[in-house]
Amino acid sequence: MMNLIFLGPPGAGKGTVSQRFIEDVNIPQISTGDLLRSAVKAGSALGLEAKGYMDSGELVPDNLVIGLLQERIAKDDCQSGFILDGFPRTIPQAEALEAANVKIDKVINFDLEDDVIIKRLSGRRIHKATGKIYNVNPGGIPAVPADMNPDELLQRDDDKPEAIANRLVVYRNQTEPLVAFYEKRGLLATVDANNDLPPIIIALNDILGL
C-alpha cells in the first residue's frame, strides 16, 4: 500500500510529477476537481448532492468531498494505493481525513520559492485552437513548437504575475500550515521542486524506497 498526498504551492509541478510517477507505480492520481466531476457525471447520491452546491456556486462541504473520496478509494484501482493531489487544502480538511480513517502513508511536500513559481507560471500559454498548454520561458516544459505563431497563444488571467502572487498568499495562509501538521505526524518528506523532472522522480523513489 502506498497512500500519498502531494502537497505544494501552485506551479510546483505536482500534477506533472504525478502523471510521470503513476506510470511506474500503477496507482491513480485523484484530484478533487476530477472527483467531483466524475461523481456528478455518474449521478450517484453523493454526486447529485455535490451538484446542488456546485450549481448554486457554493463550495462543496468537506464532509461530502471526503465521502466521495472514500467511495473512490474503495475501487479496485486504489487497492495498491493512490495519490491525493489538491486535497486536503486546510488543517480542518486534514483533520476530517483522519477522522474518516483515510490512511495516509506519506506526504510529499514539493518545495519551491515564490519568485520561481511566479516566473514559471507566468510563462504558461494556452494554444487557442487546441487548448494545449506550453511554456514560453527558456527551458520551459512543454516548449512552444518552433513553427508556432505567438499569436496562436493566449495567457490566462490567473497566470499573470499579480494573480499568481494572490494565489500564493492564499496558499501560504491556508495550505502551507499542513507542512507542520504532517511533519508532527512523522509523515512529511520534502522534495526540491526546482529540479528537472528526472531528478525529482529519483528523489521521490528514494523517499518511498522504490
C-alpha positions in Angstrom: 0.0 0.0 0.0 1.2 3.5 -0.9 -1.4 6.2 0.0 0.2 9.5 -0.8 -0.6 13.2 -0.5 1.2 15.6 -2.9 1.5 18.9 -1.2 2.9 22.2 -2.5 2.2 25.6 -4.0 0.7 26.2 -7.4 3.3 25.8 -10.1 5.4 23.3 -8.1 4.8 20.6 -10.7 2.7 18.2 -8.5 0.5 17.3 -11.5 3.4 16.8 -13.9 5.2 14.6 -11.4 2.1 12.6 -10.6 1.4 11.8 -14.3 5.0 10.6 -14.7 5.2 8.8 -11.3 1.9 6.8 -11.8 3.3 5.2 -14.9 5.9 3.4 -12.7 3.8 2.6 -9.7 0.4 1.9 -11.3 -1.7 3.8 -8.7 -4.2 6.5 -9.6 -3.9 10.3 -9.1 -7.0 11.7 -7.5 -7.8 15.4 -7.7 -10.8 17.0 -6.0 -12.0 18.6 -9.3 -11.9 15.3 -11.2 -13.5 13.5 -8.2 -16.5 15.9 -8.2 -16.9 15.9 -11.9 -16.9 12.1 -12.1 -19.4 11.8 -9.2 -21.8 14.3 -10.9 -21.5 12.5 -14.2 -22.1 9.2 -12.6 -25.3 10.5 -10.9 -24.5 8.9 -7.5 -26.4 10.1 -4.4 -23.3 12.0 -3.2 -22.6 13.2 -6.7 -26.1 14.7 -7.0 -25.7 16.3 -3.6 -22.4 17.8 -4.7 -24.0 19.1 -7.9 -26.6 21.1 -5.9 -23.8 23.0 -4.2 -21.8 23.4 -7.4 -24.8 24.7 -9.4 -25.5 27.3 -6.8 -21.9 28.5 -6.8 -21.2 27.2 -3.3 -18.2 25.3 -2.0 -18.9 21.6 -1.6 -18.7 20.8 2.1 -15.6 18.9 3.3 -17.6 16.0 4.7 -19.2 15.5 1.3 -15.8 15.6 -0.5 -14.4 13.1 1.9 -17.5 10.9 1.4 -16.8 10.9 -2.4 -13.1 10.3 -1.7 -14.0 7.2 0.4 -16.1 5.9 -2.4 -13.3 6.5 -4.9 -10.5 4.8 -2.9 -12.7 1.8 -2.3 -12.5 1.0 -6.1 -10.2 -1.8 -7.3 -7.6 0.5 -8.9 -6.8 2.0 -5.5 -6.1 -1.3 -3.8 -2.4 -0.7 -4.1 -2.6 3.0 -3.2 -3.4 6.4 -4.5 -2.1 10.0 -4.8 -4.2 12.8 -3.5 -3.4 16.0 -5.4 -5.0 19.2 -4.2 -6.7 17.7 -1.1 -6.5 18.4 1.8 -6.0 22.2 1.4 -6.6 23.2 5.0 -5.9 21.9 8.5 -9.7 21.2 9.1 -9.7 19.1 5.9 -6.7 17.1 7.1 -8.3 16.5 10.4 -11.5 15.4 8.7 -9.5 12.9 6.7 -8.1 11.5 9.9 -11.5 11.3 11.5 -12.7 9.4 8.5 -9.9 6.9 8.9 -8.4 7.6 5.5 -4.9 6.2 6.0 -2.0 8.2 4.6 1.5 6.6 4.4 3.5 9.6 3.2 3.0 13.3 2.4 5.4 14.7 -0.2 6.0 18.4 0.0 7.2 20.0 -3.2 9.2 23.0 -2.1 9.7 26.0 -4.4 10.4 29.7 -3.8 7.7 32.2 -4.7 9.8 34.1 -7.3 10.5 30.9 -9.2 6.8 30.0 -9.1 5.7 33.4 -10.5 8.3 33.1 -13.3 7.3 29.5 -14.1 3.5 30.1 -14.1 3.6 33.5 -15.9 5.3 31.7 -18.8 2.4 29.4 -19.4 0.4 29.9 -22.6 -2.7 28.2 -24.0 -2.9 27.3 -27.7 -6.2 28.9 -28.8 -7.1 26.2 -31.2 -6.3 23.0 -29.2 -6.2 24.1 -25.6 -2.8 22.6 -25.2 -0.5 24.3 -22.6 3.0 25.4 -23.4 5.6 27.4 -21.6 7.4 30.3 -23.3 10.2 30.5 -20.7 13.7 29.4 -21.7 13.8 25.6 -20.9 10.0 25.7 -20.2 8.1 22.4 -20.4 6.5 21.7 -22.7 8.3 24.1 -25.1 6.5 26.0 -27.7 6.9 24.4 -31.1 9.4 26.3 -33.3 6.9 26.7 -36.1 4.1 28.0 -33.9 3.0 31.6 -34.3 3.0 33.5 -31.0 -0.4 35.0 -31.9 -1.9 31.5 -31.6 -1.1 31.5 -27.8 -3.1 33.1 -25.0 -2.1 33.9 -21.4 -4.9 33.2 -18.9 -5.7 36.0 -16.4 -4.8 33.7 -13.5 -1.3 33.1 -15.0 -0.4 36.8 -14.9 2.1 37.7 -12.2 -0.3 39.7 -10.0 -2.8 36.9 -10.0 -0.2 34.3 -9.2 1.0 36.4 -6.3 -2.5 36.5 -4.9 -2.8 32.7 -5.3 0.4 32.2 -3.4 -0.8 34.4 -0.5 -3.8 32.1 -0.2 -1.6 29.0 -0.3 0.8 30.3 2.3 -2.1 31.2 4.7 -4.4 28.3 4.2 -2.4 25.3 2.9 1.2 25.7 3.9 0.4 25.0 7.6 -0.2 21.4 6.5 3.6 21.1 6.3 4.0 21.4 10.0 0.8 19.4 10.6 2.1 16.3 8.8 5.7 16.8 10.0 4.4 16.4 13.6 2.9 13.1 12.5 6.1 11.8 11.0 4.6 11.6 7.5 6.3 14.5 5.7 9.2 14.3 3.2 10.3 17.3 1.2 11.4 17.4 -2.4 13.2 20.3 -4.2 10.8 21.2 -6.9 13.3 23.5 -8.6 14.9 20.4 -10.2 14.1 18.9 -13.6 11.6 16.1 -13.7 14.1 13.1 -13.7 15.9 14.1 -10.5 12.6 14.8 -8.8 11.4 11.3 -9.8 14.6 9.8 -8.5 14.3 11.7 -5.2 10.7 10.5 -4.9 11.7 6.9 -5.5 14.4 7.2 -2.8 11.9 8.6 -0.3 9.4 5.8 -0.9 12.1 3.0 -1.1 11.3 2.1 -4.7 
